Every structure is written in structure tokens, then in C-alpha cells.
Amino acid sequence: MKQEELQAIASQLKHPSGEKGIEMGNMMNETNINMTKHSIQNLNIANENRILELGHGNAGHVEFLFEQAERLKYYGLEMSELMFQEARQINRNFVSQKQAFFSLYDGNTIPFEAELFDKIFTVNTIYFWQKPEELLSEIYRVLKPNGNFCLTFAEEDFMKKLPFTQFEFELYSTEKAQELIKKSDFKIVYTETQTEKVKSKTGELVDRAFTTIVLEK
């Protein structure tokens, strides 16, 4: 693949747009679904929880989230206008029932009041955080005391084998993510790395190591 093509893939993964963006949103939902479900399960969601997700993509997984407990409220933040629209369309029933709320944001400032959410999670977005320390303190701010934040990402060793990650991606190992977290007020309560089989862009099955870190305020 040419540099321009690889750069285009990186750009779409960071910020899906146009016709290719819808394809990318579907592909991301499919390849990330296991990581996303794992992240959601690690939140230990309880009835009436208010949950925030950063970078939800097409949000094809929100139905699974609502199966975890009763009377939940889900809030999704996204930088991509296209994914915001797609998520609202896919989850239109939850939106009309005022169970799911989607908003656009700039990736740095979380547009909600302090201590609003019981649980927060994000999957495969850490590579694109422009100001990681600031965003972590924003997440901390909007989380209730004793609330949990679940951070899930594919390990650096796997990611650096993908040719497009040389553009726009900041890769993380478990250790590097833990170092970042140490600069915040969060406590790490649980860290787990798993390996799963995923389809590569060329269609064969490859092993992907991913890590989930559960933090507490």
C-alpha cells in the first residue's frame, strides 16, 4: 500500500467521514465488539447507572449495554459528525425513549457537569488523545466518587505491526498506559490483558492482544 492510502486509513480510523467512513464504522464495530463487550462487563453496571462512552463509533453495541441492568442512561461523545449521525440512527429507539443521548465534542473537554456519571468507558481511542493528561482529568471530573472508568486498547506490540499506525496513532503498552494514569488522581483497581483472534484487513485471522484497565475515583 502507498503512504497516502495508509494515511487515509489512519485518518478514517481517527475520524470517520464520507462514504468510506460508514464502511469504517461498520468494520470497527465488528472488529472491536469483543473488546467493547469486555469493557462493558468490567464496569459492573448496576440499575439506574448513568454511563458515558468516549468515541462510540457507530454505537452498534449500545443494545448490549442496555441488557446489563435496568433503567440505564447512556451518553455517547464522538468527534466524528458521521459517527454521531450513524449512532443516532442505529439507536433511534433508545434515543426516542430518552435512554441514549449522543453529542459531538472536541476530544479534549467533556461537555458535562462534575460528578454526573457512575461509569465511563472508552475502547480503542487512547491512540488519538491529543492531551492525554488533560482528558484523564476531565474524565475524573465528570465521574462520581467511587465511580469506575474502564480503558481498553490494543497492545503496542500488536498495533505497531499494522502499517497505518505510523500515522496519527500514539501507541500504548500496558506499562505506558499505567505511567499515564499515575499522573492522574485515579486508582488502578484491575488490569487484564487478553488475546483474541481477529480478521486482518487482508482477511486472515491474527492474534490481537488487548488490555483493559479499570480505574476508580
Salt bridges, closest charged atoms under 4 A:
GLU48 OE2 - ARG71 NE 2.90
GLU53 OE1 - HIS61 NE2 2.69
GLU70 OE1 - ARG71 NH1 3.22
GLU78 OE1 - HIS56 ND1 3.91
GLU115 OE2 - LYS217 NZ 3.99
ASP118 OD1 - LYS144 NZ 3.18
GLU133 OE2 - LYS183 NZ 3.62
GLU138 OE2 - ARG141 NE 2.78
ASP157 OD1 - LYS160 NZ 3.43
GLU168 OE1 - LYS14 NZ 3.45
GLU170 OE2 - LYS176 NZ 2.39
GLU179 OE2 - LYS182 NZ 3.16
GLU192 OE1 - HIS38 NE2 3.12
GLU196 OE2 - ARG208 NH2 2.78
ASP207 OD1 - LYS197 NZ 2.86
GLU216 OE2 - LYS187 NZ 3.64
